[in-house]
Amino acid sequence: MSEQLRLMAVHAHPDDESSKGAATMAKYVAEGVDVMVATCTGGERGSILNPKLQGDPWIEENIHEVRAKEMAAAREILGVKQSWLGFVDSGLPEGDPLPPLPDGCFALQPLEKAAEPLVRLIRAFRPQVITTYDENGGYPHPDHIMTHKITIAAWEAAGDPEAYPEAGEPWQPQKLYYNHGFTMGRIRALDAAMKERGLESPYMEWIERWEKAGREERPISTHIPCADFFEVRDRALIAHATQIDPEGPWFRIPMELQKEVWPTEDYELARSLVDTSLPEDDLFAGVRETAVVG
């Protein structure tokens, strides 16, 4: 029996879905794929990064509600479904030594408990493909690292009838990917293209910092052509008004240059139960043979 194609993207906070893989999701939505975003926390401890909104006491006092409304707007722009897993933002600790994480936050939850709502959602939505972060969280935010952990745990448990028996009928996803929005290859290519055109690159400090730290590139297996949806991605990101400065460095790369130089979003295939040939240009490679769109 053929199945509807379904994609689930597991993210730590509202806005992560719009900065990591958003054009890919919009592309698949346009093709008739059912797409679900699982948002682990409400982003309650996130800083207000848009300078135009900083210092607004109402926003500061109602940040949970504000971020939920931003998520609703972004969800509408992307055309995706979305579900809150219900955990509390851990915040990004700063200092040396780092302060302890707040009691009750997402990153301090027991793994077995934290994975349960994601197992429940996977079994209800029945995705063949799941995307999330690598073991470093993409960057070492405690919520991103915890998102990786619960996604791996849920991947392993969702199809096991003996695991979480009260969380719905078992369902085994077929492929798991780590999303990589800021690969060294992409950043270097965009940096070079900006300099060739006599434009100021926003990436010079990034590259210098990565080189100093000896950062290694992740193995990219899958490049999704989605340049036609970069504008949708940006509109969704701007909908998270507290988290993005529309005049900031994120938007300094001309759109046509982005489409020309790096027209894909990139992924690392972490788990697969189907045969596929690398490199891929489709998250559903090896899955489409037994599924239908629409």
N, C-alpha and C positions, 0 to 999 in steps of 0.2 A: 504494500500500500504506500503510495507516495505521500510525502509530507510537505506542508508549507515551509518555505525557508524562513528561519527565525535566527536572529542575531541578538546576543545580550552583551552589553558593555558594562563592566563593573567598575565603579569609580568611588573615590573617597569622599568628595565634596561636590556640592553644586558649583558649577563652572568647569570642573575637570572634564566633563563630557564634551564641552565646547572647545577646549584647548587641546584635546587629545583624541583624534579620530573622528571629529565631527563631520568633516567632508565625506569620509567613508560611510558613515551612517546615513547622511543625507542622500548619497548616491544609491545605497541599497534601498532606502525608502522609496526613491523615485522608480526603482526597478520592481517594486511590489513586495519587497522583503519586509517581514514584520520585525521591528527593532525595538528592543527594550533596554532602557538604562536603569541599572540598579545603583542607587546613591546611598552609600553607607551611613553618612552623617549629614546633619543639617548645616554644617559650616559655621556653627555658632561662635567659634573662637577665631575665625578668620579675620585678618586685619582689613580695614577699609583702604583699598589701594588706589582708588580713584581720587586724586587730590581735590576735585570739585565737590566731593561728598564727605571729605574728612572733616571732623569736628561737628557734624550734625548730630545733636543730642538725640533726636527722635530715632534716627537710623541706628545709632549706637545702642539705644535701649530696646530696639525692636529688631535686632539684626536677624534673628531666626525667621521672623515673619517676612522681612525684606528679602532674604535670600531664597525663601520658598517661592515668593512671587517672581523673582528673577528666574528661578528654575522653571516655573510654569511658562514664562515667556520664551525661554530658550527651547523648551520642549516643543512648543507650538511651531517655532521657526524650523526646527530640525524635522518635525513630523514623526517623532518617536513617542513611544510609550515610556513611562517612567514610574519607578517605585522606590519609596524610601525604606531602607532597612531599619531605621529608627535608632541608630546609635548617636552618641554625643561626640562632637568634634574634640580631638585631643589637643589642638593647638600645636604650634611649631615652637618647641623649647629653644631658648637662646641663652647664651652665657657659657662660661667656663669656670667650674663644671656646669653641665646642663642641669636645670632644676628638674625636680620630679614631675611626672605627668599628673594632671588633675585626677582625683578619685572619680571612678565611674566612667571614665572616658573610653572611647572605642578601642584605643590601642592597649588598654589594660584588661579588656574582657578575656575570659577564658576562651581559647580557640574553639572548643567544642560548642560552647554557647553562642559565640559570635557567628559561627558558620550556619547555624540552624535557619535563620530567616532567609539566607541566600539559597540553601538547599530547597527550602519551601518554594521560593520564587522560581528556581530552575525547574522544579517538578511541575509547577503550574504553567509556566510559559513554554517549556519544552524547546529550548534553543539547541540547534545543531552546533553552533559556533559561539564561543565566549571570548571576549577580549578583556584584559586587565593589565596590571603593571608587573614588571619583573621583580625579582627578590629584593632589589634595592629600592623598590617603589617608584622607579623612574628617577626620583631624587629622594633623599632619605627623610621624608616626612613620616612621622610615626603612623599616621593614618594610611598613607600609601603603602607602607610596608605591611600593615595589618590587612589592608585590602587584598594584597597579594596572598597572604597566608590564608584568609578565609576562602578566597576563590579556589586555591589549590585544594583545600579541605573539602569544599562543596563539590568540586569536580569529581573527587574521589568517592564522595558519599552519595551523590544524587542518584546514581544508578544502582546503589546497593540496597536491596529490600530490607536488610537487617539494620541499616543505619537510619536514624531518625524516622522510625516507623509511623509516627504521627504527623509527618510533614508532607504527606501526599504520595501519590503513585510514583514509583521510581522512574527516573528518566536519565539516560546517559548521553551527555553531549559528545560530539564526535571530534571537535577540534578546539584547542585552547591557544590563544595568541597573547603575546605581550605587545602593547602598543609603544612605539618609539617615535615621538613627534620631533625630537630634537637630536637627531643623529649627527655625528660629527661630519659625515659626508654631506648632509643637507646644509648644515650651517656653514661649512667651508665653501660650498658651491655658491650659496647666496651671498656670502661675504665677498668672494672673488668677483661675482657678477656686479655687485654694487660698486666696487672699486673700479672695475673696467669702464663703468658708465660715469665715473666721476662723482658718484654719490657717497655720502657718509654711511658706512655700515654700522648697524647697532650691535654687531656680533664680535667686534675686535676683542673686547674684554673677556667675553665668554671663551674665545679660542685661547687667549693667553692663559686664562685660569685653568682650562682643561689641560693645556700643555704642561703647565707647572705641576699639576696634580698627577700627570701621567695617565689621564683617563683613557680607558680602552673602549673601542667600539664594540657594540653588541652585534651578534650575528643576525643580520637582516635577511629574512627568507622570503618576504612577501611585500610587493610594492603595488598598492591599489591606485590605479589611475582615477583621480577624482578632482582634477583642476576645475571642472565646470561647477563644482560645488564649494569652491573656496569662499565665494561671497556669502553663501549661506552660513558657512562656518563662522565667518567674521561677524555676521549679524547676530548669530546665537551667542557669540562671546560678548559682544557689546551689550546684549540683554542682561548680562551679569554686571550691572552698572557699578556696584560697589567694589568689584574685583578687577576692573580693567579701565585703564585710561585710554579713551578712544584716540588721543593724540600722542600716546606713548610709543615706545620702541616696537611693540608687537606689530604696529600698522605702518612702519616706515619703509617696508619693502614694497615697491609698486606691485600691484596685483598682476599685471601682465608679465613682469619679471618673474614672479613666483611661478606662474603657470608655465613659463618657458623653461626655467632652470630646474625646477623640481616639482613636477606635476603630480606627484604621488604622496600618499601617506603610507608609512612603513611599519612593518610588523615582524615579530620573531615568532615562528611556529614553535610552541613549547610542548604541546601534546597533540597527538593525532591517532585516531583509531581507524582512519581510512587511508588508502593509498593516494599519494600525491607526488608530483614532481616539482622540485625546487630549482630555480626560484618560481614563485607563484605571482599571479596578478589578480587573484580572487580568493577571498577568505573561505568560500564555499567549494574550492577545488577538491574534487573527490567526494563531495556531498551531493552535488546537483543531480547526479545520476539517479538518486533515489528520492528526490524532492521536487516540488513544483513551486512556481512563483505565482502568487495571486490567489 
